[in-house]
């Protein structure tokens, strides 16, 4: 038995990478999962694996940039599993580019997924958590939410915003509603994140950096650690880099 036994956790961006590994990690500790992403076939496959391994997972195809769909996701979790103990706002995009390339559509996508998606996730679960006076909101930021480098201006802007929003949750909700808020900031991790980069002047340097990338299960274990701490303890922020990553 662990602190996660029978805890209901929503995970966005669960169809691959950090989200998928987090689902496996939390399920192994007894959590009940609500998996969300756009790729329903991947969600179905992951839920089947979790359930076949003795865990408990349900899923709902969800676009985090759609406010109504995020509200429906929270309602689905409550209807099917009776409560929401935590949400891991993991869905994110990283189409890095130099500002002078004017990739405005990519900027808009990052703002919609990385900022609005997190806000919509918080909004969807907050009333339920406030009513119960318990809950845990974990938001995935990035090392790029701590430093800016050429090509990361917009992406870093979205991840700085995630850190600010998460700290706002902590300040507004921790004392009154006992809701915990955690920021996890990964460095280079082997995921699909770099596949969205279309700026060739940036992609080469990023590919070189990601040669030292760590596997997403490292971040999954970090998320599990934050969730497993007792209710009177909040892990506010963790940065996880490859040992060789200096930025």
N, C-alpha and C positions, 0 to 999 in steps of 0.2 A: 504494500500500500504506500502511495506517495501523496503529496499535496495535490497532484493532478488527477487522482483517481475520481472518475465520473464528472470531472469539470468539463463544461461545454466551451469549446474554443472554435471561433470562426477564423479561418485562414483565407485571405485573398491572395490571388496570384499563386494558387495551389497546384496548378497544372504542371509545374516544372521547377527546377532549381531549388532555391531556398524554401519556397512554399511546400514543395513536394517532400523534401527532406524533413521539414518541420512537422509535417503531418505524420510521417513515419516515427519520428522521435517522440512526439507527444503521445501518439497512440500506444507506443511501447510502455508508457508510464500510466496508462489507464484513462487518458483523456478521451472524451467524446468529441468528434470533429464535425464541423460544418465546412466543407470545402467549396471554394468559390473561385471561378476564373471564367474566361470566355470560351475556352475549348472544352466543350462538354464531354467529348470522347475521352480526353485525357483525365478529366475528373472521374468519369465512370470507371476507368481502368484503375485509378489510384484508390478510389473507394472500395472497389472489389478486392484489391490487394490487402488493404488495411483490414477489411472484414474477414477475409480468408485467413489472415494471421491472428485472428481472435480479437481484433479491435472493433471499434464502433465508429463508422463514418457515413455521413450522408453528404449530398452535394447539390449545388444549384448553379447552373450557368448564370454568370453575373458580369455585367460591365460596370466596373467601379466608377466610371465617369457618368453613370446614369443614376441620379439621386433616387428615383423611384425604385430602381432595381436593388439598390443597397438597402432601402427601407424594407423591401420585400424579403431580402436575404435575412435580415434580423427577425422579421415576423415568422419566417419559415423555421429558423432555429428555435424560437420560443414555442412554436406550435408543435414541432416534432420532438424536441428534447426538453422543453419546459423551462429553460433558463439560458442565459448567456453569461458565462463567467469571464471570458476574455475574447479579445479580437486581436489578431496579428495583421495589421495593415501592411502587407508585403508587396502588393502589386506595384510595379514600377517600370519605367522606360528610361533608356540612356542613349539616345541618338546624339552623341557629342558632335559639336561642329564649331568652327570659328564663327564669330559674330558676322564677319564680313561676307560669309556665304549666304546670309539672309534666309536660312531655312525656317521660315516662319511657321509652316505647318508642323514641323517637328517641335518647335518651341511650344506651340499650342497643345500638341499631344502630351508633352511632358508636364505642362501646367495642369492639364485636365486629369491625367493619371496620378502624377506624383503629389500634387497638392489637393486638388478637388477630391480625388479618390480617397485620400486619407481623411479629409474633412467629412465626406459623406459617410465613411465608416464610423467615425466618432459619433456623428449625429444619429446614426441608426441604432447604436447600442447605448448611448448615454441615458436616455430616459429610463430604460430598463435597469441599468446599473444604479442610477440614482434612487430609484424606487426600492431596490434591494439593499442600498448602501454598501455595495461591494462590487468589485469588478477590476479588470486589468486591461489597459489599452497599451499595446506594444506597436510602435511605429518604426518601420525600417527606413532609416536615413542612409548615410553613406559617409565615407571619409571625405567625399566631395562636399559634404555639408559642414566641413571644418576648414577646408582649404580650397582655393580656386586655382586652376591651372589652365593654360591655353586650350580652348575648345570646350571647357566645362562651365562657362559663364551661366548659361540658362539652367543646365542640370544642377550645378551647385546652388543656384538660386532656389530651385525647388527643394533641394535637400536641406538647405539652411532654413527654409520655411517649415519643413517637417519638424525640425528641432524646436523652432520657436512655438509652433502649434502644440507640440507635445508638452513643452514646459508650461504653456498656458493651461493645459488640462491639469497638470500637476498642481499649479497654483490655485486654480479655481475649484478643484474637486477633491483633492486629497484630504483636507481637514474636515470638510462638511460631509462629503458623500463617501469617504473612504475608498475612492477609486484610485488605483495606482496607475502611473504612466511611466513608460519606459521607452527610451530611444536606443535602437541598435544601429551602429554605424559600421557596416562592413567595408573593408578594402577590396582588393581584387579577389573575386570569387568566381569559380568555374560555373557559369550559368549562361543563359541565352542573351544576357543583357547587352553584350557587345555586338550582337548580330544586327542591331538596328542602326549602327553607325554607317552613314553614307558619305561622310566627308573623308575623302582619301588622304587629305593632309593631316588628319587627326588619327585615322584608323591604324596606321602603321605603328605609331608610338603606343597606342593603347594595346594593340596585339602583343607588342614587346613586353609591356607591363604585365599583361595577363599570362605570360609564360610562367610566372611564379605564383599564379592564383591558387588559393586554397579551395578545398571542396566545400560544397554548401552544407554538408552535415556539421561542419564546425559552427556555422551560424545557427543551425537548428539546435545544437546543444547549448549555445548561449541563450537562445530564446527560452529553452526549457529551464535553464538555471534561474533566469529572472522570474519565470512563472512559479517555480517551486518554492521560492522564499515564502516564509509565513506572512500572513496578511498585514502584520505590523511593520513589515520591511518592504521598502521599494528600492529596486535597483533602477536608478534614474537614467543612467546612460552608460553604454559600453561601446568601445571602439575595438574592432577585431580586424587586424591586418595580417597578411603573410609576414613572416619574420623578416624577409628580405625587402619588404616594401618600405621605402623611406619617406614617401609623400603621403 
